């Protein structure tokens, strides 16, 4: 039996199943690591001892190991680095508190397109999400795009989709496992007939807009928001199509982008990058928290997070600033167009964690 997962900051350990009668299990290195990790989480020695003995370990050996960890030189080194982490968390927490002192913080602004200078100052460098309401005023896509149009113009072409997502709780993290090829006309029929579902979706990973056969879709895009380089559009744009109910789980991107809703509505929820410590980001750019059903027993620090919520209507364009966490669900059959062709610096590096067993 592997050591159980602990609650971060909860103070007590979750119960473990009682072992069958017999000899005590060994206090191996995985348990010693577990002791160190959970003392760093400030779980109490008493709750840790209860969990370990319930898992079949010898109580006296467990008590000695828990008490002895505090004098371990490796653990003392970890405590020093923990102080540095706590300082960084206090810095981001104080900046977040300053952001939230703005009376309009909790509302995602919807507005006509500002000037380039205002857009860069307020939303790019100011790092604030916004919904622009008039970008698509001259887009042919607004009058033309529909499932029927896709079928008529491109139905004979093969595209990449994600499929069988409902069978995998981590479908987005494992998206490469869900790649399938489908004739677009057949996929259109499936979307229309299937009703609301998250089981299949043509997402940004399809790379269709890199193919000359889909150049007509790019020709349907008119004016662009401020700070966009038109020449980069074919290389930094993506097409999305799927049924109501398709979900993009909570994550952050590593660049800034725009996302224009052409057909159907999407609900976007945002969380500030300054609140990353509350989102249990153990694996790459993903959070395990489902904003519709947050498990506050397992992820108690999520209570500290402030969630911004907005429904994006057809013709509206979301600007996603750098590092903002977001979870997105389609409320209708949806056709969308996303693009990251900003003419300001838009390449950033993250030192992402790769801890998959917490």
Secondary structure, 3 states (H helix, E strand, C coil): CCCCCCCCCCCCCCCCCCCCCCCCECCCHHHHHHHHHHHHCCCCHHHHHHHHHHCCECHHHHHHHHHHHHHCHHHHHHHHHHHHHHHHHHHHHHHHHHHHCCCCCCCCEEECCCCHHHHHHHHHCCCCCEEECCHHHHCCHHHHCCHHHHHHHHCCCEEEEECCHHHCCCCCCCHHHHEEEEEHHHHHHHHHHHCCCCCCEECHHHCHHHCHHHHHHHHCCCCCCCCECHHHHHHCEEEEEECCCCEEEEEECCCCEEEEEEECCEEEEEECHHHHHHCCCCECCECCCCCCCCCCCCCHHHHHCCCEEEEECCCCEEEECCCCEEEEEECCCEEEEEECCECCCCCCCCCCCECCCC
